[in-house]
């Protein structure tokens, strides 16, 4: 039975014949390529090596800050383990032949290293239970804050947070959420970040659902690093 590295090395030869000429790159999917990285072989999606396979069949997974459906599908298809999502948190699974069902290996995190026998080699680099609790608390605070933004929907004014008005950074956002400081300039920034060409129109039409969704997405991206944003 061939290992993962040997299978990918075979694909990186002319006619998939390991006695033939080596290839440095082969397309294996939409925006997805097998590429050599020295002795290792990467599965590259756009600009990110989402799966990196070493010669000993250990694998490193990276999302490059894009925990998307496509990223998860590529890890699932080309990596050694299944990748699943539970309430926005990614987990790694393996097939347990004894129970004939999927067994949880552990939490996914960017840079997780998996051995050839499907053991996470660097668990200390991953999130802790305390991290998870903080993220849950932050998500709840963001949801509550987004609902207030949609309900109150104040117009932007010169009395708003100067940093939000001028677009000078995002360090103020955590304090706004904690204090319940709803103001129009923050909502405007969230709508712009969501891609609306005329965010003022969204506010003036009173489209609360769009405001709430935009604020949730914006704040979760800024306040919960390396986690998929709430929709």
C-alpha positions in Angstrom: 0.0 0.0 0.0 1.4 3.4 -1.1 1.8 6.2 1.4 0.5 9.7 0.7 3.9 11.1 -0.3 4.6 8.3 -2.7 1.1 8.7 -4.3 1.7 12.4 -4.9 5.3 11.9 -6.0 4.0 9.4 -8.6 1.5 12.1 -9.9 4.5 14.5 -10.3 6.1 12.3 -12.9 5.4 12.1 -16.6 2.6 9.6 -17.2 2.6 9.0 -13.4 5.6 6.7 -14.0 8.2 7.1 -11.2 10.9 6.0 -13.6 10.1 8.9 -16.0 10.9 12.6 -15.8 10.0 14.4 -12.6 7.5 17.3 -12.8 7.5 20.3 -10.5 3.8 21.0 -10.8 0.6 19.4 -11.8 -3.0 20.8 -11.7 -5.3 18.6 -9.6 -8.4 20.9 -9.3 -9.8 24.4 -9.7 -7.0 26.8 -8.6 -5.3 23.7 -7.0 -1.9 22.3 -7.8 0.5 19.6 -6.6 3.9 21.3 -6.3 7.3 20.2 -5.0 8.8 21.9 -2.0 12.3 20.4 -1.9 11.7 16.8 -0.9 8.2 17.6 0.4 5.1 17.9 -1.8 2.4 20.6 -1.3 -1.2 20.9 -2.4 -1.5 24.6 -3.2 -4.8 26.3 -3.3 -4.5 29.8 -4.7 -1.4 31.1 -2.8 -1.6 28.7 0.3 0.0 25.3 0.7 -3.1 23.9 2.4 -1.6 20.4 2.6 2.2 19.8 2.9 3.3 16.1 2.8 6.8 15.2 4.0 8.6 12.0 2.9 7.7 10.3 6.2 4.0 10.9 5.3 3.6 13.5 8.1 1.3 16.3 7.0 1.0 20.0 7.9 -2.3 21.8 7.2 -2.6 25.5 6.6 -5.6 27.7 5.9 -3.7 30.9 5.2 -6.4 32.8 7.1 -9.2 31.5 4.7 -11.3 29.0 6.6 -13.7 28.5 3.7 -15.7 25.6 2.4 -13.2 25.2 -0.5 -10.2 25.2 1.9 -11.8 22.5 4.0 -12.7 20.4 1.0 -9.1 20.5 -0.3 -7.8 19.4 3.1 -10.4 16.7 3.3 -9.7 15.4 -0.2 -5.9 15.6 -0.2 -5.0 15.3 3.5 -4.9 12.1 5.6 -7.9 12.9 7.8 -11.5 14.1 7.3 -12.1 17.7 8.2 -15.5 18.6 9.6 -17.2 21.7 11.1 -19.3 21.9 14.2 -20.8 25.4 14.9 -18.0 27.1 13.0 -15.2 25.1 14.7 -13.1 22.7 12.5 -12.3 19.2 13.8 -10.2 16.3 12.4 -11.6 12.8 12.1 -10.4 9.4 11.2 -12.2 6.2 10.3 -12.3 3.7 13.2 -12.6 0.2 11.8 -13.4 -1.3 15.2 -16.5 0.9 15.7 -17.3 1.4 11.9 -17.7 5.1 12.5 -15.7 8.4 12.4 -13.6 9.1 15.5 -12.4 12.6 16.5 -8.6 13.0 16.4 -8.7 16.6 17.7 -9.3 20.3 16.9 -8.0 21.7 13.7 -5.7 24.7 13.9 -3.6 26.5 11.3 -0.2 24.7 11.2 -1.4 21.5 12.8 1.1 18.6 12.1 -0.3 15.1 11.7 1.9 12.0 11.8 1.7 9.1 9.4 -0.4 7.2 12.0 -2.8 10.1 12.3 -1.7 11.6 15.6 -1.4 15.4 16.1 2.3 16.1 16.8 2.0 19.7 18.0 -1.1 19.9 20.2 0.5 22.5 22.4 0.3 25.0 19.4 -3.5 24.6 19.2 -6.3 26.4 21.0 -7.1 25.5 24.6 -10.4 25.0 26.2 -10.0 28.5 27.7 -9.5 29.9 24.2 -12.7 28.2 23.1 -14.6 29.7 26.0 -13.3 33.2 25.2 -14.3 32.7 21.6 -17.8 31.6 22.6 -18.2 34.6 24.9 -16.9 37.0 22.2 -19.3 35.5 19.6 -22.3 36.0 21.9 -21.2 39.6 22.6 -20.9 40.2 18.9 -24.3 38.8 18.2 -25.9 40.9 20.9 -24.1 44.0 19.7 -25.1 43.4 16.1 -28.7 43.1 17.1 -28.5 46.5 18.8 -26.9 48.0 15.8 -29.8 46.8 13.6 -32.4 47.9 16.1 -31.0 51.4 16.9 -29.2 52.1 13.5 -28.0 55.7 14.3 -26.7 57.9 11.5 -22.9 58.5 11.4 -22.0 61.7 13.1 -19.0 63.8 14.2 -19.6 62.7 17.8 -18.8 59.1 16.9 -15.5 57.3 17.8 -12.8 59.3 15.9 -10.9 56.1 15.1 -13.9 54.6 13.4 -14.7 57.8 11.6 -11.2 58.2 10.2 -10.5 54.6 9.5 -7.4 54.7 11.6 -7.6 51.2 12.9 -9.7 48.6 14.8 -8.2 48.6 18.3 -11.3 50.4 19.5 -13.8 47.7 18.5 -13.4 45.4 21.5 -14.2 48.3 23.9 -17.2 49.3 21.7 -18.7 45.8 22.0 -17.9 45.5 25.7 -19.5 48.9 26.4 -22.4 48.5 24.0 -21.3 51.7 22.3 -23.4 51.6 19.1 -22.7 54.4 16.6 -23.2 55.0 12.9 -19.6 55.2 11.8 -19.0 51.6 13.0 -22.1 50.4 11.1 -20.9 52.3 8.0 -17.5 50.6 8.2 -19.1 47.2 8.5 -21.3 47.7 5.5 -18.4 49.0 3.4 -16.3 45.9 4.5 -19.2 43.7 3.4 -18.9 45.3 -0.1 -22.0 47.5 -0.3 -21.5 50.3 -2.9 -23.9 52.6 -1.1 -23.9 51.7 2.6 -25.9 54.9 3.4 -28.8 53.6 1.4 -28.8 50.3 3.4 -29.1 52.3 6.6 -31.7 54.8 5.3 -33.8 52.0 4.0 -33.7 50.4 7.5 -32.5 47.1 6.3 -31.8 45.7 9.8 -30.9 42.1 8.7 -28.2 43.4 6.4 -26.8 45.7 9.1 -26.8 42.9 11.7 -25.1 40.4 9.2 -22.5 43.0 8.2 -21.7 44.0 11.7 -21.4 40.3 12.8 -19.0 39.5 9.9 -16.9 42.6 10.4 -16.5 42.2 14.1 -15.8 38.5 14.1 -13.1 39.0 11.5 -11.4 41.7 13.6 -12.0 40.3 17.1 -11.7 36.5 16.6 -8.4 35.9 14.7 -8.0 32.7 12.7 -11.6 31.8 13.1 -14.3 31.7 10.3 -16.4 34.9 10.6 -20.1 34.6 11.7 -22.6 35.1 8.8 
